[in-house]
C-alpha cells in the first residue's frame, strides 16, 4: 500500500498539478512531494471552458430546393375526345402523356387532365383555296390555334396554367435505332416510390387508352380526304406541346449534402437519358458543326437511388453529318451527337451520346439507323399509286368494245378511275357523268403527271426535328484524351 502511494505521489502531481495561485499556467509543479504524501501541495488545474465548435463538427444545414417548373417547359397532352373545328371557344379535353419533373420530383404525373379551348380559326387564303379547288377539295383545311388553361392532378388539385400550344401531331410513332438492343432502364421511372402502385396503374391505364389512329381509322381518313366536302376535326389521340408561359411553383423540398453529393457523377454506359430538343434541327438549314442543345425531361438516378442528374440538365452537342434534300426525290439526312453534360453548378462533363429513340409524326416518314442518324424515307406505295395513275391515263384513251358495240367514251369504270386520279371524288363524278373520252384523258393525264412529279421528280423530304421533340440519348463515356472546353452553344430565344 505504501509503495502504491509513493508511485501515485510522484506521477500524478507531476502531470496534473500547477503551482498554487497559478491554476491557468501550463508549467510543471515545482513541489516534490514526500514518498508517503497522499495529496500534493499544488492546486489541481481548473477545467477549461468547453468550446462546442472545437469539439463537435458543425452540422451543415440541409439545402432548400425550389420545385419550380420554368416557363417554356412543354407539357405533352393528347386529346381524349374528338373535337370539331367550328368556332372559337370550342372546348378541348385531353390528358398529360409525359410526366413533368422539377429537379428530382414528379410534379405533373402522366394521366393528369388538361382542359382548354380553341382560340383562333384562320381564314383560308385565296391562293390555298384555288389550289384546293383544283385538286377537288372544296373544304380546304383551316389553320387553328388552341390553348390549355387548367390542369387537374390525380389527387383532384386544379392548377391554372397559361400555355402556348404548338400544332398538333395526329399520328405519332416512336423510332428506335436498334430494337434488339437491350438498354438499361432509367431509374427515374421509380422516382414516385411513395405513390401507391394501384394509383399508378390507374394512371397508366388511362394514358395507354389514348392511342394514335389505327389502320382502319387511317383508311377511313384516306377515303374522307378524297371527298370534295368534309368536316374538320381534331382527332382523338392528337398530341400537342403546351409550353408554359409562366412558371409553376410546387413548393420547396430539403436535401442533405449527402443526397446532393452524387450530382454530376457519370451514369453507367448505355444508360438512356430522356430529353427534348431546345431548338429544332432541319437538314435544309443545318451544317456540320451546328450546335444542338437538349434538356433532360426526367431525373437520372443511380442503381442505389442516388441522384446523378436532375431534370433540366443540359446536353450539348453538334451536327456531324447532314445532307439536304435534292431534286429527283433525293431525301435529306441528319446525324448529331452529344459531347457534354452541363451540371447544375455550371461545370462540363465530357460524354459520347447518340440518338437511341425519337418520337415523330408518322407523316414525316423518317427512320433512325443504328448509329443514331435520321433520314427521310418514301412510302413504297408511291410505285403502286404512280403505276396505277399511268395505267388509268392510258386506259382512258381506249374505246370500250362490248357485245359487238363500241362506246367512244370508254369504259365507265375507267373514266371514273381516271377522274379520281386527277381530282379525287369530284373528278370521278365529273368524268363519269361527262361520258367524254377527251375529258377522261385529261383527268387521267393530269393525275399521272402529278403523281410522277410528286413521287419521283420533285425535291425529296427534309429531316425536320421540331422544337421539344422527345428523344432518348444513349450515354457513353467520352473517348480517352477528350477535353472539355466550353462548347459553342445555340442562342435560345427568350
Protein Blocks (a to p, Z undefined) as FASTA:
>chain_A
ZZmmmmmmmmmmmmmmccehilmbcbdcfbdcdfklfbdfbdcdddddddfklmpccddd
dddddddddehiacddddfbdcddfbghiacddddfbdcdehjacfbdghiacddddfbd
cdddfklmmmmmmnopabdcdddddddfbdcdfkopacddddddddddfbacdddfblml
ccdddfklmmmmmbcfklmmmmmmmmmmmccddfklmmmmmmmmmpmbdcddddehiacd
dddfbdcdebjadddfklmmmgoiacdehiacddddfbdcdfklgcehiacddddfbdcd
dfkopafbdghiacddddfbdcdddehhiacddddddfbdcdfkopacddddddfbdcdd
fklopaddfkopacddddfklmmmmmmmmmmmmmmmpccdeehiacfkbpfklmmmmmmm
mnommlmmmmmmnopaklmmmmmmmmmmmmmmmmmmmccddddddehiacddddddddeh
iacdddddddddZZ
